[in-house]
Amino acid sequence: MTREEMINTLKIVRDLINLDPDTDIFVEALDMAVDTLEDQRWIPVNEGLPDEYEDVFVTDFGGGMATVHEDSCGIYEDTGEKFWFSSQNVTAWMSLPEPYRGETDEE
């Protein structure tokens, strides 16, 4: 099953169980799963670069990975497009997950 198929299946299930008012917690869980699957994916650099000051994972042509700060990007003055300072070999990037905060009373 592909990521897109999984997302679509979760959305269908969410919509089906959303008809019952006693399923709010399940709908919320499915929404969180869909959001996570949509957010945690490799984004090819030709689709765009990260927001300003966002820490991200990057990968290059050789399959190497690193965590970089978005200020590793520059902007071409003539076109306004962003580019990577550190390496022109970066092929894709991904947002970092939320940092670990330990257990709370809510968990």
Secondary structure, DSSP 8 states (H G I E B T S, - for coil): --HHHHHHHHHHHHHHHTTSGGGHHHHHHHHHHHHHHHHSS-EEGGG----TT-EEEEEETTS-EEEEEGGGEEE-TTT--EEESS-TTEEEEEE---------TT-
